[in-house]
Amino acid sequence: MRATAQNVLFNLGRGVGGFGPLVIGLFVSHWSFTAAITLLALLYLLDIFATLYLLPKNQGSEDALGAIG
């Protein structure tokens, strides 16, 4: 079950990512190439921060580095 969900999400991301050239082309037609790339880079940064804050916290367990030292 876990592998199926992982593959579905991976391939969903690939499918959405396939629209990247179209989105960049639309942005470039309205703004500059630099503005389009900057906007998409900010979208990736927003995604990274959202992922970090939405990950579940492991309450009461040691992290891997704490167990070593």
C-alpha positions as a Markdown table, in Angstrom:
| # | Residue | x | y | z |
|---|---|---|---|---|
| 1 | Met | 0.0 | 0.0 | 0.0 |
| 2 | Arg | 2.8 | 2.5 | 0.9 |
| 3 | Ala | 4.7 | 1.8 | -2.3 |
| 4 | Thr | 1.5 | 2.3 | -4.4 |
| 5 | Ala | 0.9 | 5.7 | -2.7 |
| 6 | Gln | 4.5 | 6.7 | -3.2 |
| 7 | Asn | 4.4 | 5.8 | -6.9 |
| 8 | Val | 1.1 | 7.6 | -7.5 |
| 9 | Leu | 2.4 | 10.8 | -5.9 |
| 10 | Phe | 5.7 | 10.6 | -7.7 |
| 11 | Asn | 4.0 | 10.2 | -11.1 |
| 12 | Leu | 1.4 | 12.9 | -10.3 |
| 13 | Gly | 4.3 | 15.2 | -9.7 |
| 14 | Arg | 5.9 | 14.2 | -13.0 |
| 15 | Gly | 2.6 | 14.9 | -14.7 |
| 16 | Val | 2.2 | 18.3 | -13.2 |
| 17 | Gly | 5.8 | 19.1 | -13.9 |
| 18 | Gly | 5.3 | 18.4 | -17.5 |
| 19 | Phe | 3.3 | 21.6 | -17.8 |
| 20 | Gly | 6.4 | 23.6 | -16.7 |
| 21 | Pro | 7.4 | 24.6 | -20.2 |
| 22 | Leu | 3.9 | 25.8 | -20.9 |
| 23 | Val | 3.7 | 27.8 | -17.7 |
| 24 | Ile | 7.1 | 29.4 | -18.3 |
| 25 | Gly | 6.1 | 30.2 | -21.9 |
| 26 | Leu | 2.9 | 31.9 | -20.7 |
| 27 | Phe | 4.8 | 33.9 | -18.0 |
| 28 | Val | 7.5 | 35.0 | -20.5 |
| 29 | Ser | 4.8 | 36.2 | -22.9 |
| 30 | His | 3.5 | 38.6 | -20.2 |
| 31 | Trp | 6.7 | 39.3 | -18.3 |
| 32 | Ser | 10.4 | 38.8 | -18.8 |
| 33 | Phe | 12.2 | 35.4 | -18.6 |
| 34 | Thr | 13.9 | 36.5 | -15.4 |
| 35 | Ala | 10.6 | 37.3 | -13.7 |
| 36 | Ala | 9.2 | 34.0 | -14.8 |
| 37 | Ile | 12.1 | 32.0 | -13.4 |
| 38 | Thr | 12.1 | 34.0 | -10.2 |
| 39 | Leu | 8.4 | 33.4 | -9.6 |
| 40 | Leu | 8.8 | 29.7 | -10.1 |
| 41 | Ala | 11.8 | 29.6 | -7.8 |
| 42 | Leu | 9.8 | 31.3 | -5.1 |
| 43 | Leu | 7.1 | 28.7 | -5.6 |
| 44 | Tyr | 9.7 | 26.0 | -4.9 |
| 45 | Leu | 10.9 | 27.8 | -1.8 |
| 46 | Leu | 7.3 | 28.1 | -0.6 |
| 47 | Asp | 6.8 | 24.4 | -1.1 |
| 48 | Ile | 10.0 | 23.5 | 0.8 |
| 49 | Phe | 8.9 | 25.6 | 3.8 |
| 50 | Ala | 5.4 | 24.2 | 3.7 |
| 51 | Thr | 6.9 | 20.7 | 3.7 |
| 52 | Leu | 9.1 | 21.4 | 6.6 |
| 53 | Tyr | 6.3 | 22.8 | 8.7 |
| 54 | Leu | 3.7 | 20.2 | 7.8 |
| 55 | Leu | 5.9 | 17.1 | 8.5 |
| 56 | Pro | 4.7 | 15.2 | 11.5 |
| 57 | Lys | 6.7 | 15.7 | 14.7 |
| 58 | Asn | 8.0 | 12.5 | 16.4 |
| 59 | Gln | 7.2 | 13.1 | 20.1 |
| 60 | Gly | 9.3 | 11.4 | 22.7 |
| 61 | Ser | 11.7 | 9.8 | 20.3 |
| 62 | Glu | 15.4 | 10.5 | 19.7 |
| 63 | Asp | 16.6 | 11.7 | 16.4 |
| 64 | Ala | 19.3 | 9.7 | 14.6 |
| 65 | Leu | 22.1 | 12.1 | 15.6 |
| 66 | Gly | 21.1 | 12.0 | 19.2 |
| 67 | Ala | 21.3 | 8.3 | 19.3 |
| 68 | Ile | 24.9 | 8.3 | 17.9 |
| 69 | Gly | 26.5 | 10.8 | 20.3 |
